[in-house]
Amino acid sequence: MNRQTEIKWGVVWPTSMFLFLCFEFYAGLQEPPNLEWGVIVDTAGGLVLPLLVFFLGLRQKRDQDLEGVMSWKEGFVSGLIMTAVALPLSLLLVWAFLTFVNPSWFDTMITYSVATGYFSQEAAEAYFNMKSYLTQTAMNVALFGVVLSAIFAFLYKTK
């Protein structure tokens, strides 16, 4: 079976998230005094972009690749393949963003979260670091991928 659609949308998902992070950064939403807005915008983007990718990706799979006839299993497997493609690319792009585009992000967030009383210094340092963020990225991509695969496979099934 042709898996070009899954590969395409598996690449679109993390690429769109990377571009969204770059937009946030260049719009000043990752620096004080705009951090509160940045969190809101980041959360909205983090929810909307995966929904859009699975909506469009599984719809394309059903309508173009499977000639309008798709079982739940076919849709779910396609979504899991999209997720498998997206996961390593997501890790690479988050690392690249935090290393090259906004390398001061962890320090900014540690300072901000301690100053606002959200975290102690120790807790902030444990939470805002590369290992923690790559782990969170992997878990979020995997969780979103499985859940959205199941939901959109159910919504798009025709047999």
Legacy VTK file of the C-alpha trace (Angstrom):
# vtk DataFile Version 3.0
C-alpha trace
ASCII
DATASET POLYDATA
POINTS 159 float
0.000 0.000 0.000
1.187 3.513 -0.833
2.155 5.455 2.307
3.070 8.798 0.710
0.091 10.524 2.327
1.083 9.400 5.814
4.695 10.441 5.258
3.635 13.828 3.904
1.339 14.629 6.835
3.815 13.115 9.294
6.313 15.705 8.065
3.761 18.543 7.892
2.834 18.182 11.572
6.262 18.834 13.184
7.260 21.281 10.453
4.142 23.370 11.092
4.839 23.267 14.839
8.432 24.422 14.245
7.244 27.303 12.074
4.641 28.184 14.698
7.352 28.271 17.401
9.438 30.530 15.162
6.431 32.827 14.683
5.961 33.015 18.472
9.629 33.817 18.953
9.827 36.514 16.300
6.512 38.002 17.479
8.073 38.433 20.927
5.749 35.978 22.652
8.595 34.022 24.239
10.053 36.937 26.186
8.756 39.089 29.055
6.391 40.900 29.219
4.535 38.822 26.617
5.101 35.367 28.107
1.525 35.024 29.376
0.187 35.638 25.873
2.823 33.297 24.525
1.560 30.472 26.721
-2.001 31.027 25.493
-0.954 31.210 21.840
1.346 28.187 22.244
-1.418 26.106 23.822
-3.889 27.064 21.099
-1.377 26.242 18.362
-0.379 23.022 20.081
-3.991 21.891 19.966
-5.168 23.280 16.632
-2.239 22.232 14.421
-2.378 18.490 15.240
-6.171 18.529 14.847
-5.824 20.169 11.454
-3.084 17.762 10.337
-5.094 14.658 11.268
-8.295 16.131 9.838
-6.646 16.842 6.494
-4.291 13.859 6.429
-6.828 11.130 7.127
-9.387 12.819 4.896
-6.861 12.779 2.052
-6.051 9.135 2.791
-9.713 8.169 2.611
-10.760 10.308 -0.347
-7.715 10.083 -2.615
-5.743 6.984 -1.693
-8.610 4.680 -0.723
-11.164 6.015 -3.220
-13.571 7.166 -0.519
-13.783 3.841 1.339
-11.864 3.453 4.599
-12.294 1.192 7.610
-11.547 2.353 11.133
-8.485 0.092 11.171
-7.119 1.550 7.918
-7.573 5.075 9.267
-6.071 4.231 12.633
-3.014 2.562 11.099
-2.547 5.523 8.750
-2.671 7.896 11.715
-0.146 5.793 13.608
2.200 5.895 10.623
1.832 9.686 10.499
2.715 9.726 14.197
5.727 7.432 13.697
7.041 9.807 11.024
6.285 12.897 13.115
7.874 11.725 16.355
11.602 11.725 15.497
11.231 14.830 13.335
9.450 16.615 16.206
12.321 15.827 18.551
14.860 17.067 16.029
12.965 20.300 15.352
12.319 21.071 19.042
16.012 20.517 19.733
16.949 22.730 16.762
14.579 25.477 17.858
15.823 25.496 21.451
19.460 25.244 20.378
19.620 27.667 17.444
16.526 29.882 17.306
15.856 30.585 20.987
18.708 29.197 23.094
17.822 31.483 26.026
14.292 30.084 26.346
15.028 27.802 29.310
16.765 30.587 31.250
13.907 32.975 30.467
11.292 30.488 31.636
13.208 29.564 34.786
13.558 33.226 35.747
9.926 34.006 34.919
8.423 30.988 36.685
10.461 31.606 39.848
9.686 35.363 39.834
5.950 34.706 39.500
6.011 32.032 42.209
4.867 29.300 39.855
7.956 27.156 40.582
10.781 27.127 43.082
14.243 27.571 41.570
14.955 23.850 41.893
11.616 22.797 40.396
11.966 25.273 37.529
15.428 23.973 36.668
14.154 20.399 36.747
11.250 21.261 34.436
12.822 23.743 32.009
15.703 21.844 30.427
16.362 20.063 27.147
15.921 16.515 28.465
12.583 17.377 30.062
11.309 19.157 26.957
12.340 16.412 24.559
10.647 13.866 26.835
7.493 15.995 26.944
7.576 16.394 23.174
7.874 12.638 22.626
5.026 11.876 25.035
2.766 14.591 23.612
3.335 13.595 19.989
2.748 9.924 20.792
-0.355 10.611 22.882
-1.861 13.090 20.429
-1.043 10.775 17.545
-2.751 7.730 19.045
-5.802 9.631 20.299
-6.304 11.678 17.130
-5.731 8.598 14.962
-8.517 6.799 16.812
-10.908 9.768 16.718
-10.442 10.731 13.070
-10.390 7.102 11.936
-13.791 6.728 13.582
-15.113 9.967 12.045
-13.843 9.092 8.558
-14.663 5.389 8.438
-17.054 4.441 5.676
-17.104 0.687 6.129
LINES 1 160
159 0 1 2 3 4 5 6 7 8 9 10 11 12 13 14 15 16 17 18 19 20 21 22 23 24 25 26 27 28 29 30 31 32 33 34 35 36 37 38 39 40 41 42 43 44 45 46 47 48 49 50 51 52 53 54 55 56 57 58 59 60 61 62 63 64 65 66 67 68 69 70 71 72 73 74 75 76 77 78 79 80 81 82 83 84 85 86 87 88 89 90 91 92 93 94 95 96 97 98 99 100 101 102 103 104 105 106 107 108 109 110 111 112 113 114 115 116 117 118 119 120 121 122 123 124 125 126 127 128 129 130 131 132 133 134 135 136 137 138 139 140 141 142 143 144 145 146 147 148 149 150 151 152 153 154 155 156 157 158
